[in-house]
Every structure is written in structure tokens, then in C-alpha cells.
Amino acid sequence: MAQTARPRSEAAADRDLVGTYLHEISQTPLLDAEKEVDLAKAIEAGLYAEHLLATGTPPKGVSEFELHSVAKAGRRAKETFIVANLRLVVSIARRYSRSSMPMLDLIQEGNAGLVRAVEKFDYRKGFKFSTYATWWVRQAISRAIAQQARVVRLPVHLVEEINRLRSIRRELLRELGRDPDDTEVADALGVEVARVIELTNYSREHISLDTPVGEDEETSLVDLVADIDEPSPEDLVVAGAERAQLETLVTRLGDRSERILRERYGLDDGRQRSLTEIAGELGISRERVRQLESAALTQLRTMVRDSHEPRVALAA
């Protein structure tokens, strides 16, 4: 079923709004690695302070006022962290411009992924936040595109309800700083919890990756969603502060295995290639690339165990 093309005036207005938005967020300076760690520590301290306040168990010698101050500082740090990385979301969202979703919607979905990345970022692992956040932003946008491709095949009234549900969830996520539960969403929507669950299930039903999602139906969902075998945030630790050790270890692998890991984890230029991309470059199947990657990681873990070097966190 073909999707209705957006009028040129709407598309032009969308571009104007994106330009204005990008100008506004570009006023915020980018963060260096040291600042990222400082903010992450403040967020962590703030969350702990909120926990102590909620449980009524403040440490000896620490007043409630002090805990509230730490909690407030944590919330400010989280906001600073998010705002400073909004440009990253825009740059990623632009890669999905072939989808029928308006750019502002793509950005909004990506921002939700950014919030999750900030919440789950562990500065102790030593990798760059932008590398970690990219996975979450791409995942959020890809899921939104898949969801839209599904709902356009539902009755109009259901599409409207599902879109309203998604909008409410995003609003509550921003307000609460966490994912809202079904009861909170139901209250905001003015419906029963059962209806929220029903609408959520509708939007999560299976959709073929061959589903056309572009206005001309020449682009399929598989062209837009993130590679399902793309390294997870935890895997991407190899791109961080421990890179020097990793660089030494990968040179002990065979040429092809070394190349696969370098491209999968972006060791040379910071860009992680998909299995499909590497398969095309090497002239082998995608599954064969996956097998070689897995074997190479196993070799690296063995090297680490057999050496006296500090342990490197590698993908399982």
C-alpha cells in the first residue's frame, strides 16, 4: 500500500523548522571526555541522593537539604549532557531521510534514544559517549520507522490512537526522566490500562523487513533499520580508552580477522561497519563474516587470559 506523499509546503516548512532547531542547539558547546565524566558522576550522585531521599535513609552528617542539592545538580547535569549531544541526534536522523517520517519526528524519536543513552552510560568503561549513544539513537529511530510502517496499514482511528500513545510516552519520558509505566500512560491518555496494552500490542506486531516505506516505495524497511548484528553499547567498549591495548592484540590475528574487527568496531576511522558492508568488501557471505568475527573475539579473549596485561572488556 503506497503511502501518501507530503505536500511540498509541508516538507519546506519541516526543513525550515529543522534549520531553526539546529541553529538553536548549535549554541551549546560540545563536551570533551573530561566533562562527560564529570557530568556522568554528577548524574550518578544525583540518582543516589534521590534514592536516599525516597527511602528516608540519609547518611549520618548529611542533611536533607544537601541531598536535595545533590539531586538537583544531578538533574541539571543530565539536562546539560542531553542538550550538548542533540546535534549528534540530528546528524544520525538525517541518514534516515528516505523514510516517510518527517525529519522533526525522526529527531524527536532519536532524542528519546539519547535520553536512554545518558541514563545508561557508564563512564567507568572508558569509551566515548558519542560512540555509545549512536547505538541507542539509531535503535530508537529504526523502531519508530518500523512502527510507522506497521501502523499505516491499520484503520485510521487506530493509527491516530497509537500516534497519540507514542506522543504521550515521549512527553512523560521527558517529564519523569524514565520510561512511564502503563498506568501513568493510561492516566495521561484518559483511558483504561487495558487499552494502553492493546494499543501497544497493535504497534508491536510483526512487520516484514521488505515492507516499502518510502513515498515512491523504492526504499524498504531493511534499508533503513540498524543492522541487527550491529555491536551493542557494551560491545563498543573496545572503541574507548582501552584502544591502545586492543590495537596491540588485533595485530596478532590473521589479516582477514584483523580487518573484520577493525571495520566492525571502527578502530581506524571511528565508523562501525555492518556485517553486510564487510561481506561485500571481502566477497564472502554475511554469515561467514559473523563467524570470523566471533572466532576473532574468542582469540582475543584467550590472548588476554594468557597474558599478564590488564583485562580488556570484549563482546561476549
ZINOR-V178751 format. One record per residue. N is the residue number from 0. BURIAL is 1 if it has 9 or more other C-alpha atoms within 8 Angstrom, else 0. Layout:
n = [N;N]
burial = [BURIAL;BURIAL]
This chain:
n = [0;1;2;3;4;5;6;7;8;9;10;11;12;13;14;15;16;17;18;19;20;21;22;23;24;25;26;27;28;29;30;31;32;33;34;35;36;37;38;39;40;41;42;43;44;45;46;47;48;49;50;51;52;53;54;55;56;57;58;59;60;61;62;63;64;65;66;67;68;69;70;71;72;73;74;75;76;77;78;79;80;81;82;83;84;85;86;87;88;89;90;91;92;93;94;95;96;97;98;99;100;101;102;103;104;105;106;107;108;109;110;111;112;113;114;115;116;117;118;119;120;121;122;123;124;125;126;127;128;129;130;131;132;133;134;135;136;137;138;139;140;141;142;143;144;145;146;147;148;149;150;151;152;153;154;155;156;157;158;159;160;161;162;163;164;165;166;167;168;169;170;171;172;173;174;175;176;177;178;179;180;181;182;183;184;185;186;187;188;189;190;191;192;193;194;195;196;197;198;199;200;201;202;203;204;205;206;207;208;209;210;211;212;213;214;215;216;217;218;219;220;221;222;223;224;225;226;227;228;229;230;231;232;233;234;235;236;237;238;239;240;241;242;243;244;245;246;247;248;249;250;251;252;253;254;255;256;257;258;259;260;261;262;263;264;265;266;267;268;269;270;271;272;273;274;275;276;277;278;279;280;281;282;283;284;285;286;287;288;289;290;291;292;293;294;295;296;297;298;299;300;301;302;303;304;305;306;307;308;309;310;311;312;313;314;315]
burial = [0;0;1;0;0;0;0;0;0;0;1;0;0;1;1;0;1;1;0;0;0;1;0;0;1;0;0;0;0;0;0;0;0;0;0;1;1;0;1;1;1;1;1;1;1;1;1;1;1;1;0;1;1;0;0;0;0;1;0;0;0;0;0;0;0;0;1;1;0;1;1;1;1;1;1;0;1;1;0;1;1;1;1;1;1;1;1;1;1;1;0;1;1;0;0;1;1;0;1;1;1;0;1;1;0;1;1;0;1;1;1;1;1;1;1;1;1;1;0;0;1;0;1;0;0;1;1;1;0;0;1;1;1;1;1;1;1;1;1;1;1;1;1;1;1;1;1;1;1;1;1;1;0;0;0;0;0;1;1;0;1;1;0;0;1;0;0;1;1;1;0;1;1;0;0;0;0;0;0;1;0;1;0;0;1;1;1;0;0;0;0;0;1;0;1;1;1;0;1;1;0;0;1;0;0;0;0;0;0;0;1;1;1;1;1;0;1;0;1;1;1;0;0;1;1;0;0;0;0;0;1;0;1;0;1;1;1;1;1;1;0;1;1;0;0;1;0;0;1;1;0;0;1;0;0;0;1;1;0;1;1;1;1;1;1;1;1;0;0;0;0;0;1;1;1;0;0;1;1;1;0;0;0;0;0;1;0;1;1;1;0;1;1;0;0;1;1;0;1;1;1;0;1;1;0;0;0;0;0;0;0;1;0;1;0;0]
